[in-house]
Each structure stands twice: as C-alpha cells, then as structure tokens.
Amino acid sequence: MKKITLLLFTFCVSSILSLPTLAQFNITISNASTVNMLATNVGTVRTFTANATGANLQIADIIAAYTGGITEVRILTGATGGIEDGNITHTTNPIDYNGIGLGKTLTLVANNTINISQNITDGTVGGDLLNLNFTGNGLGAGVSIVAGVQMNANIATNGGNITLVGTQNDAGAKGVNIPAGNITTAGGFLSITGIASGANAGVNTCDGIDIQSITTNTAGGAITLIGTSTNANGNNGVQIDSPLNSGTGAITITGISNGNAVG
C-alpha cells in the first residue's frame, strides 16, 4: 500500500537575509571540446572545476570517465575569485550514458543556477544506472528569472536516484522548476528541495518547487518534496500541475509558504 504524507505550513516573514555572492565561472556541458576545466581524481571520483571564463565540459569526457573506472563525476563552478555567476548550462546536446555500467553518479554543484533542457537517458536500456545530484545555490550577483535548478527535458536513470536542491533569491525565480519533460527512475527515489525567497513578480512566480512535467514516475521509488516560498501574493511552497506516480513508493510533500503552502 502506498503511503502519502502531506504537510502544509504557512508563515509570515518580516525580513529576509541576503546571502553573500561568490564570484565563480559559468560552465556549458556540450559536445564541444573541453576548455578551461581542471580535472582532479580522488579515488574513483573525478572532479571537473571551471577555472576561467568560457568553460565547457565535453559530454564524451564525462562518459570516458565512467567507462574508465570512475564511479562519480562532479562538476563544480569553481572557487572564489572568478568573474561570473557560476551557472551550469546543459542546453545544446543530450547525454546518452549507454555503456557506463551500474552504480554511477553525476553531481553538479553551481554557485548560482543549473539549467537542463537536453535529455539525460540511456540510449539502449539495460545494464546502466546513473544517479543524479544537482545543487543550484542561487548565489550569483546577476539576475536569474529561471530557478536554482531547472529541468526541462527527459530524464531517465534506470534505477538511479535523483536529488535536486535549488535555492534562488532573485525576483520571479523559483527554487526548483520542472516546466516540462518526463522524469522516470525505474525504482530510484526522487528527492526535491526548493527555496525561493525573491521579490514577487506575479502569482506563482516564486514557488519553492513547481512541477509541470508530463510524466513523473519512480515505479516504486519514494518521492519527497520540500518546498519553501517566503513571498506572499499567492506563491506556493510546492506547486504541482501534473501527476506524481510512485507505484508502491511513499510520497511525502511538505510545503512552507507565506502565501499558499501547496497549490
């Protein structure tokens, strides 16, 4: 029997603390050659860190790491001292992780935002599994009208878990935004935490989490959503406009908002 837990909270916020900005570098993930990325290995973890403007990580280098024995690839926007906001963008070419094997993880950590609009899938299903850990910290000095983490593509992990953590304090931006696409995990869990604390730019523009994907299906994996919006005027902690299907997996939704808890 499926267990569904729904927690609703509303609260008033008198002031919002401003988070410090950390100047880093933007990264594009595409089929173009890798440039301005420093690769380091610790055990079976390979970390790619942006070290100059115009940083690009070639998808083939990610796949080669996995097939060469690396179990986790981490992509970071750098340390302090850069001159950009620290965004990670995957909008040009899809990632086909066919052939990487089981037990692999892709971790993205952006100082500001993560924007995924190209598919991440296994071209030949079977024998491959990819966990996804995406964190967008929303600390850039530039203005974002997207989200801490935005996914607008087909994502299939073949049993891998998905963890999304998005924070954004810009006007009209969401914590985690999934405006379209299909998310399937084939038994892996889906965990989303979103915090939006920016100024209002209209109803439902500053939701902590906004899910409008065509399909969200974990096929037995648990779904956990924790969304916070500190803005009033009808913004939601968690906004869900499409079905969530977890099979026998538990669904837990926690909405915290100064406006509506869950929409």
N, C-alpha and C positions, 0 to 999 in steps of 0.2 A: 504494500500500500504506500502510495506517495505521501510524503509529509510536506505540507506547505505552511510556512510561518510568515506572517505579515506583521511588521512592527511599524507603527506610524508615530511620528513626533512632529510637533511644531514648536517654534521658539522665537523669541524676539532678540535681535542683536542691536546693541546700542553703538558699537564701534567695531571696525574690522581692522585687524593689524595688517600692515603692509609687509610682505615678505621681501627680503633683500634679493637683489638681482645678482646673478653670477654670469659674467660675460664669458661665453664659450664659442663653439663653432657649429655651424649647420652641417648636416650630413644628408646626402642623397644616396639611396640604395637603388642601383640600376644595373644594366648590362654594360655600362661604360667602364673603362679601366679604373682600377683603384688608384686614387691620388689623395695625398695629404691625410693619410690614415696610418697610425702607428700600431703594429700588431705585436702583442706580447702573449706568451704562454705561461700558465701556471698549472702544472699537472695536465689534466685533459680539458682545461678551459682556455680558450683563446679570446683575448680582448682586443677589439679594434677601437682605437681612440682617435678622434679628429684632432689634428694639430695645426691646421691652417685653414684659411678660407677656401671655398671651392672643394671641400672634402666630398669624395664619392667612394662608396664601397661596392665593388662588383659582386653581383649575386654568385657568380662562379667561384669566387674566393670563399664565400660562406659555405657552399656545398663541398668544396675541396677540403675545407677544414673538417667537416663531418666524416667524409669518406676516408680521411687520413688519420682518424682515430680520436679527433676532438669530440667531446660529448656536449659541450656548451659553447656557443658563440655569444659574446657580449659586445654590444655596440654602444659606445659612450660618446657624448658630445664634447668631452674634454674637461679640463680643469679650469680654474680661474685664470684669467689672462687673455682669453680670446676676445674677439671684437664683434661677435654675432650673438644671437639669442640662444642658440643651442637647440635647433629644431631637427627632427629626423623625418625625412620625407621618402615614402615609397609609393610613387605615383606613376612610374613610367613602364616598368616591366614586371611581370608576375614572377613569383618564386615557385618553382617546381622542385620539391625536395625528394623526388623519387631516387631511391638508391642509397639514402643516407643511413638506413638501418633503424633500429629501435633505440629508445632512451635518449634522444637528442633534445636539446633546449636552445631556443633563440631568445635572447634577452636584449631589449632595447631600453636604454635609460637616457631620456632627453632632459636637458635643463629647462626647456620650455615645452614644446608640443611634439606629438607624434602623429603623423598623418599617413594612413594606409588606405590607398584606393586601388591597389593592384592585388590580385589573388595570391594567397599562400595555400598551396594544395599539393597533393601527391598525384603526379600525372598517371601513375599506374598503382592503384590502391593495393596495399598488402606488403607487409614486411618493413614498413617505415612508420615512425611515430615522431611527432615534433611538438614539444611543449612550447608555449609562447608566454613570455613575461614582458609586458610593456608598461613602462612608467614614464609619464609626462608630468614634470614638476611645476610647470607654469611660472617659471621664474624669469623669463625673458623681459628685457626692457621694452621691446616692441609690442605692438598691439596685436592680439590674436582674436579673430572672430570665429574660430573653429572650436577647439576644446583642448584639454590637456592631452587626451588621446581620442583620435577619431579613426574609426574603421568603416570603410565604405566599399567593401569587396567581399568575395567569397573566401572564407577561412575554414579549412578542414584539417584537423590534427590527427586523425586516425587513432584515437585513444589518448592523445596528449592533452594535458591540462592547459587552460587559458587563464591568465591572471592579468587584469588591466587595472592600473591605478592612474587616475588622471586628476590633476588639480589645475584650476585656472582662475585668475582674479581679474581678468580683463572684462570690460563691459560687453555684454551679449554673448559671452563664451561659456561653454558647458564644461563640466568635469570630464565625463566620458560621453561621446556621441557616436551612435551607430545608426546612421540615417538610411542605410540600405545594405544589400548583400545577404549572404547566407552564412551562418555560423554553425558548424557541426563538429562535434568532438568524439563521437563514437565511444562514449563511456568516460571520457575525461571530464573533469569538473570545469565549470565556468565561474570565475570569481571577479566581480567588478566593484571597484570603489571609486566614486567620483565626488569631487568637491568643487562647487562653483561659488565664488564669492565676489564676482564683479558687479558693477552697476547694471541696473535693469536696462534692457534695450527692446522691451516688448514682452508680451506673455510667452512663457516657455522658452525664453532665450538663454536663461541662466540656470537650467536644470543641473542637478548634480549628475544624474545619469539620464540619458534619453535613448531609448531603444526603439528603432523603427525597422529593424532588419526584416527581410522577407521570411527567413526561417532561422530560429534559434533552437537547436535540437542537440541535447547532450546524450540521449539514448542511455540513460542510467546514471550519468554523472550529476552530481549536485550542482545547483545554480544558487549563487549567493550574490545579492545586490545590496550595496550600502551606498546610498546617495545623500549628499548634503547640499542644500542651497541656502545661503544666508541672505538671499534677496527676496523681498516681498513681491507684490503685484502679480501673483499667480504663478510664480516659478515653483518647480517641484523638486523635492529631494530625488524622487525616481519617477520618470515618465516612461510608460510602456505602451506602445501603439501597435504591437504585433504579438502573436502567441509565443509563449515560452513552453517548450516541450522537454521535460527531463526524463520521460519514461518513469521508472521507479525511483529516480533520484529525488532527494529533498529539494524544495525551493524555499529560500529564505530571502525576504525583501524587507529592508529597513530604510525608510525614508525620513529624513530630517530636514525641515524647511521652515522658513519664516513666513512662507505663503501656504502652499499645499504640500503635504507630506508625500503622497503618491497620486499620480494622475493616470 
